[in-house]
Amino acid sequence: MTAHSHLHGDACGCSGPSQVQLVPPPLSLYVHLPWCVRKCPYCDFNSHAAKGELPFEAYVDALIRDLDFDLPLVWGRVVNSVFFGGGTPSLFPPEAIDRFLQAASARLRFAPNLEVTLETNPGTAEHGRFDRYRAAGVNRISFGIQSFNDAALKRLGRIHDSGEAERAVKLAQDAGYDNFNIDLMYALPEQTLAQAETDLERAFALQPTHISHYQLTLEPNTVFFARPPQGIPDDDHAWDMQEHCQALLAEAGYGQYEVSAYARPGRQSAHNLNYWRFGDYLGIGAGAHGKISSGAGQHILRRWKHKHPQTYMANAGGENALGGDEILTAARLPFEYMLNLLRLHEGFALADFEVRTGLHRSVLQPALELACRRGWLEIDAGRVRPTALGRRFTNDVVELFLD
């Protein structure tokens, strides 16, 4: 399809005002638990190595104060998913998770089919805990395994080995979890194509409902960025690995619905889908980011909290806890929207762009036409989808929408 035949003229709805009515989208809750046993050399998340006993009670108190402060932004709205990320959330005892969820459910309207995910490091999974997390309301587990190759795990600075990873998954299954994700990385130092394939085969044997399969990248402000490890596959080898692994995932029944996300039918992550569809989310906890749409104010607010746990706990519940607030400008919104939506294989409807941003679809026209001419996007019946070529060059496609 050409962009020209679907973007010009009144029939496609592209002429008209630059603004339309912004409608608040579905809402999620993200909770950041910032500590881990040891900081991994590739990790650029807001995580801090635990020193001594962690202040679980004080931190949950701070989370509740933080939530109370943000509540006026979302009065009356239904929360469809909760995600405990980190750091290593499984360092927190089930009682702490339970106390926060009880407090949150007293303040927010939780959907009946609420998805509640807890990120877990296999090296911190303790026997008997998973049934208590389940009793607290956690109904989905995300295991940060990264590889089943013990040498690779050592090079990545992980605190678990492959045996611990498999035992942790089986403990969760014994506790009744049938909905869980396994994180795997590829293009690791010294990794061969055969080793990447073996990682997937060992993951398949555990029968996860969801697999996150993503390339190791050297992010600024990490140990690996400052001192890159030897033997990282070059771009061509990494691409070969990605294509081969995508074919294996498809054969095993995992449909790719996002750049690095694969799921059994009907088992996509509701929380992550809401992010990628430009949904709203409250961000609670040290360094947490939120995005909230205001129908009354016709604007989208981004809010983030202080990153350091001690600073955060000392100030949570007041203006001083904020790292910052920003109302997204109309010029920035197309880029922000595409940064998320073009990661999805399903793409997006132009009508959804309008209600999620408050902008008319005509503002996208020049960039969409260029992307279609380059073979990166296709447009059919008012729906925009990335092509196979476009999915390979996602960053280049998104940059077209920078103002």
Helices and strands as residue ranges (DSSP letters): H 4-7, G 10-12, E 27-33, E 35-36, E 48-49, H 56-70, G 71-74, E 78-86, G 89-91, H 94-107, E 109-120, G 122-124, H 129-136, E 140-146, H 150-155, H 162-174, E 180-186, H 193-205, E 210-215, H 223-226, H 235-251, E 255-258, E 261-263, H 270-276, E 280-285, E 289-294, E 299-305, H 309-315, G 319-321, E 322-327, H 333-341, E 348-349, H 350-357, G 361-364, H 365-373, E 377-380, E 383-386, H 388-392, H 394-399
